Every structure is written in C-alpha cells, then in structure tokens.
Amino acid sequence: MRRQSLTNKPRAWFDLDRAKRFRGSGGEDLYLTAGGRWVLHSRRARRWAEIPDSAATVWLDICGYQAAADKIRAAWARQAVGLARALEARPWLRRSLRKEG
C-alpha cells in the first residue's frame, strides 16, 4: 500500500495502489480512490487535491473519458429519482418546503 497525502487536506490520504488512474494531458492525472473520492494530481504544481464529482465530470469530458463521465451523470440521475420518490412519499415535507420558499 502506497499512501499519498493530499495537499489541500494535510491529514487526508488515499491508497495509490487501489485507486483507478485516468491520464490527462498537460501534466494532470485524475484518480478515483477505493472510497469513491476524486483526487486531481498536478505534476507541475506537485499538488494532490480532492475535487467534487462535478469537477471530475468536467475533467473527464475534456480529457476524453466520456464513459466515466456518463457513469457519474447516471448516478446523479438515480439519486434525483430517489429524492423525488422520497419527497412524493412525504406530503408533510412538500408542504413545509412550499411554506419556506
């Protein structure tokens, strides 16, 4: 196991051996950790930074990893359906959200 510390979160790390690597252009690589986090590595700046799913999706699209980006979007769609179902099943929640908005 090779631990890699993150630059933007000094106490956080991930296992490089278990992460999936996406090679990019311009001196950057993106890693999907075993825990499902996205880590962007800039070789020029020597930075390892955790990034959100939205930024990872954009990076994957730009670098030609369309299938991986589509998987993230599909997961978002499944989550949205689940949230909509949960909202439909709780009329009291819909009413309370309407009052606040």
Backbone as CSV, one residue per row, in Angstrom:
resi,resn,N_x,N_y,N_z,CA_x,CA_y,CA_z,C_x,C_y,C_z
1,MET,0.842,-1.177,0.000,0.000,0.000,0.000,0.886,1.238,0.000
2,ARG,0.612,2.123,-0.967,1.335,3.393,-1.045,0.378,4.517,-0.665
3,ARG,0.622,5.140,0.464,-0.215,6.254,0.919,0.227,7.537,0.255
4,GLN,-0.766,8.246,-0.260,-0.493,9.556,-0.840,-1.280,10.596,-0.075
5,SER,-0.569,11.554,0.522,-1.218,12.639,1.255,-1.790,13.661,0.272
6,LEU,-2.879,14.292,0.689,-3.480,15.333,-0.131,-2.914,16.686,0.260
7,THR,-2.690,17.528,-0.714,-2.128,18.850,-0.461,-3.155,19.765,0.187
8,ASN,-4.420,19.641,-0.243,-5.439,20.555,0.279,-6.068,20.071,1.585
9,LYS,-5.756,18.854,1.997,-6.228,18.310,3.274,-5.075,17.516,3.886
10,PRO,-4.228,18.164,4.660,-2.985,17.542,5.127,-3.154,16.228,5.889
11,ARG,-4.262,16.047,6.578,-4.438,14.808,7.341,-5.106,13.701,6.540
12,ALA,-5.543,14.013,5.328,-6.209,13.024,4.486,-5.204,12.366,3.547
13,TRP,-5.483,11.131,3.196,-4.617,10.395,2.286,-5.458,9.342,1.560
14,PHE,-4.897,8.741,0.533,-5.543,7.624,-0.145,-4.486,6.636,-0.597
15,ASP,-4.928,5.429,-0.902,-4.040,4.347,-1.308,-3.887,4.389,-2.825
16,LEU,-2.707,4.755,-3.283,-2.444,4.848,-4.717,-2.600,3.505,-5.422
17,ASP,-2.265,2.414,-4.745,-2.340,1.091,-5.363,-3.769,0.652,-5.652
18,ARG,-4.719,1.145,-4.875,-6.124,0.755,-5.054,-6.929,1.760,-5.864
19,ALA,-6.328,2.874,-6.235,-7.028,3.922,-6.972,-6.941,3.663,-8.479
20,LYS,-7.996,4.068,-9.183,-8.004,3.977,-10.637,-7.497,5.295,-11.196
21,ARG,-6.555,5.203,-12.130,-5.906,6.402,-12.670,-6.446,6.714,-14.062
22,PHE,-6.742,7.986,-14.279,-7.127,8.494,-15.589,-6.049,9.480,-16.017
23,ARG,-5.327,9.144,-17.056,-4.230,10.009,-17.510,-4.785,11.172,-18.313
24,GLY,-4.304,12.338,-17.982,-4.751,13.532,-18.688,-3.622,14.157,-19.466
25,SER,-3.944,15.238,-20.094,-2.922,15.986,-20.825,-2.514,17.189,-19.988
26,GLY,-1.392,17.740,-20.306,-0.958,18.950,-19.616,-0.443,18.708,-18.212
27,GLY,0.022,17.519,-17.918,0.628,17.257,-16.623,-0.330,16.997,-15.486
28,GLU,-1.564,16.575,-15.802,-2.536,16.265,-14.755,-3.061,14.843,-14.916
29,ASP,-3.304,14.206,-13.794,-3.951,12.895,-13.756,-5.065,12.950,-12.725
30,LEU,-6.101,12.171,-12.976,-7.227,12.105,-12.049,-7.306,10.693,-11.504
31,TYR,-7.514,10.581,-10.205,-7.607,9.282,-9.549,-8.979,9.124,-8.908
32,LEU,-9.550,7.950,-9.060,-10.763,7.578,-8.347,-10.328,6.629,-7.245
33,THR,-10.472,7.064,-5.998,-9.993,6.259,-4.874,-10.930,5.080,-4.622
34,ALA,-10.456,4.134,-3.846,-11.271,2.969,-3.492,-12.514,3.389,-2.717
35,GLY,-12.455,4.509,-2.035,-13.592,5.026,-1.281,-14.547,5.878,-2.101
36,GLY,-14.254,6.063,-3.390,-15.143,6.817,-4.259,-14.876,8.306,-4.332
37,ARG,-13.740,8.747,-3.817,-13.388,10.171,-3.898,-12.558,10.415,-5.158
38,TRP,-12.595,11.644,-5.655,-11.807,12.034,-6.821,-10.629,12.879,-6.361
39,VAL,-9.437,12.543,-6.844,-8.220,13.281,-6.489,-7.516,13.684,-7.779
40,LEU,-7.264,14.980,-7.914,-6.567,15.519,-9.080,-5.102,15.725,-8.718
41,HIS,-4.224,15.187,-9.558,-2.783,15.321,-9.329,-2.194,16.196,-10.425
42,SER,-1.599,17.295,-10.027,-0.886,18.174,-10.951,0.601,17.937,-10.748
43,ARG,1.237,17.350,-11.767,2.667,17.060,-11.639,3.501,18.334,-11.644
44,ARG,3.062,19.330,-12.392,3.811,20.601,-12.439,3.807,21.304,-11.089
45,ALA,2.628,21.418,-10.493,2.495,22.136,-9.217,2.762,21.225,-8.023
46,ARG,2.920,19.942,-8.281,3.122,18.949,-7.208,2.011,19.031,-6.171
47,ARG,0.765,19.054,-6.681,-0.416,19.134,-5.809,-1.269,17.895,-5.971
48,TRP,-1.827,17.444,-4.870,-2.801,16.360,-4.828,-4.026,16.940,-4.134
49,ALA,-5.095,17.148,-4.885,-6.264,17.822,-4.327,-7.524,17.000,-4.571
50,GLU,-8.317,16.832,-3.508,-9.612,16.184,-3.662,-10.555,17.171,-4.331
51,ILE,-11.289,16.684,-5.344,-12.221,17.549,-6.067,-13.614,16.918,-6.051
52,PRO,-14.659,17.733,-6.218,-16.027,17.197,-6.203,-16.341,16.441,-7.496
53,ASP,-17.425,15.666,-7.447,-17.863,14.902,-8.615,-18.082,15.791,-9.832
54,SER,-18.631,16.979,-9.618,-18.918,17.875,-10.739,-17.636,18.277,-11.468
55,ALA,-16.587,18.596,-10.731,-15.311,18.965,-11.348,-14.672,17.755,-12.029
56,ALA,-14.802,16.591,-11.421,-14.257,15.372,-12.025,-14.958,15.067,-13.345
57,THR,-16.266,15.291,-13.394,-17.021,15.046,-14.615,-16.536,15.955,-15.748
58,VAL,-16.339,17.214,-15.450,-15.845,18.158,-16.456,-14.456,17.737,-16.928
59,TRP,-13.578,17.393,-16.003,-12.213,16.975,-16.344,-12.254,15.736,-17.228
60,LEU,-13.068,14.750,-16.865,-13.171,13.521,-17.653,-13.676,13.806,-19.061
61,ASP,-14.662,14.696,-19.182,-15.166,15.072,-20.512,-14.068,15.716,-21.355
62,ILE,-13.359,16.661,-20.775,-12.313,17.381,-21.511,-11.202,16.438,-21.962
63,CYS,-10.868,15.473,-21.122,-9.752,14.579,-21.422,-10.163,13.325,-22.202
64,GLY,-11.435,13.240,-22.595,-11.854,12.152,-23.464,-12.346,10.890,-22.781
65,TYR,-12.635,10.950,-21.510,-13.154,9.793,-20.785,-14.678,9.919,-20.651
66,GLN,-15.357,9.900,-21.789,-16.793,10.116,-21.840,-17.566,9.066,-21.048
67,ALA,-17.163,7.800,-21.145,-17.884,6.720,-20.459,-17.836,6.903,-18.940
68,ALA,-16.687,7.293,-18.416,-16.561,7.508,-16.972,-17.415,8.694,-16.525
69,ALA,-17.437,9.764,-17.333,-18.261,10.932,-17.008,-19.745,10.566,-17.050
70,ASP,-20.123,9.737,-18.013,-21.519,9.305,-18.123,-21.955,8.472,-16.923
71,LYS,-21.034,7.694,-16.355,-21.355,6.903,-15.151,-21.697,7.818,-13.979
72,ILE,-20.962,8.905,-13.843,-21.240,9.864,-12.765,-22.607,10.496,-12.985
73,ARG,-22.884,10.901,-14.224,-24.178,11.510,-14.523,-25.332,10.540,-14.276
74,ALA,-25.116,9.262,-14.604,-26.153,8.253,-14.364,-26.409,8.090,-12.869
75,ALA,-25.348,8.139,-12.073,-25.512,8.055,-10.614,-26.296,9.257,-10.097
76,TRP,-26.026,10.450,-10.640,-26.780,11.644,-10.240,-28.251,11.484,-10.575
77,ALA,-28.533,10.923,-11.756,-29.929,10.741,-12.172,-30.643,9.770,-11.236
78,ARG,-29.966,8.699,-10.848,-30.567,7.734,-9.905,-30.830,8.395,-8.557
79,GLN,-29.905,9.217,-8.096,-30.100,9.926,-6.828,-31.272,10.893,-6.920
80,ALA,-31.404,11.572,-8.044,-32.507,12.517,-8.221,-33.847,11.797,-8.199
81,VAL,-33.917,10.631,-8.824,-35.158,9.850,-8.821,-35.491,9.415,-7.396
82,GLY,-34.480,8.968,-6.667,-34.691,8.555,-5.278,-35.178,9.703,-4.408
83,LEU,-34.603,10.876,-4.606,-35.035,12.045,-3.837,-36.466,12.444,-4.194
84,ALA,-36.803,12.369,-5.471,-38.165,12.707,-5.893,-39.171,11.734,-5.289
85,ARG,-38.827,10.465,-5.279,-39.724,9.467,-4.675,-39.887,9.711,-3.181
86,ALA,-38.793,10.035,-2.523,-38.861,10.303,-1.085,-39.727,11.521,-0.809
87,LEU,-39.628,12.534,-1.640,-40.431,13.733,-1.473,-41.911,13.433,-1.718
88,GLU,-42.201,12.624,-2.732,-43.588,12.260,-3.025,-44.213,11.449,-1.891
89,ALA,-43.417,10.659,-1.223,-43.922,9.795,-0.148,-44.153,10.555,1.154
90,ARG,-43.718,11.817,1.210,-43.850,12.613,2.428,-44.549,13.929,2.124
91,PRO,-45.879,13.907,2.070,-46.595,15.148,1.739,-46.342,16.266,2.742
92,TRP,-46.125,15.919,4.002,-45.861,16.943,5.008,-44.575,17.701,4.695
93,LEU,-43.587,17.006,4.104,-42.326,17.652,3.742,-42.536,18.608,2.570
94,ARG,-43.328,18.205,1.607,-43.634,19.089,0.480,-44.312,20.363,0.961
95,ARG,-45.275,20.204,1.877,-45.982,21.375,2.404,-45.027,22.313,3.136
96,SER,-44.148,21.754,3.935,-43.242,22.608,4.705,-42.234,23.299,3.787
97,LEU,-41.813,22.646,2.719,-40.893,23.287,1.785,-41.590,24.405,1.011
98,ARG,-42.843,24.215,0.687,-43.610,25.241,-0.015,-43.735,26.502,0.846
99,LYS,-43.918,26.331,2.155,-44.083,27.470,3.059,-42.799,28.292,3.143
100,GLU,-41.643,27.585,3.127,-40.357,28.297,3.247,-39.988,29.032,1.983
101,GLY,-40.375,28.485,0.824,-39.967,29.066,-0.465,-40.771,30.223,-0.812
